C-alpha cells in the first residue's frame, strides 16, 4: 500500500476510530519536542543577555 494514496482504507479507519490516530499523535509529539529542543538550545538568547549585561 502506497502511503501517499488517499483512497479508502477501512481497516485503518477502524483502527483510528478504536485506538486514535497514532501517526498524527506521534507527528505532533515530535514537532513539540523539536520546538522545545530548539528553544532550549537557542544560545542566541544567552549571548544577547550577556551583551546587554556588559
ZIVENDA-V901253 format. One record per residue. N is the residue number from 0. SS is DSSP state (H for helix, E for strand, C for the rest). PHI is phi in whole degrees, 0 to 359 (NA if undefined). D_FIRST is the distance of its C-alpha to the first C-alpha in Angstrom with 1 decimal. Layout:
N|SS|PHI|D_FIRST + N|SS|PHI|D_FIRST
//
This chain:
0|C|NA|0.0 + 1|C|280|3.8 + 2|C|295|6.3 + 3|C|272|8.8 + 4|C|290|7.7 + 5|C|258|10.5 + 6|C|290|10.2 + 7|C|284|11.3 + 8|C|228|9.7 + 9|H|301|13.0 + 10|H|293|12.4 + 11|H|296|11.6 + 12|H|300|14.5 + 13|H|295|16.7 + 14|H|297|16.2 + 15|H|297|17.1 + 16|H|298|20.0 + 17|H|282|21.2 + 18|H|247|20.7 + 19|C|93|20.4 + 20|C|273|17.9 + 21|H|297|18.0 + 22|H|295|15.9 + 23|H|295|18.4 + 24|H|297|21.3 + 25|H|294|20.5 + 26|H|297|20.3 + 27|H|295|23.5 + 28|H|297|25.2 + 29|H|295|24.4 + 30|H|294|25.8 + 31|H|297|28.9 + 32|H|295|29.4 + 33|H|298|29.2 + 34|H|295|31.7 + 35|H|295|34.0 + 36|H|296|34.0 + 37|H|297|34.7 + 38|H|292|37.6 + 39|H|293|38.9 + 40|C|265|38.9 + 41|C|277|40.4 + 42|H|284|43.7 + 43|H|298|44.9 + 44|H|297|46.1 + 45|H|293|48.2 + 46|H|295|49.6 + 47|H|295|50.5 + 48|H|295|52.3 + 49|H|293|54.2 + 50|H|296|55.3 + 51|H|282|56.6 + 52|H|280|58.4 + 53|C|283|60.4
//
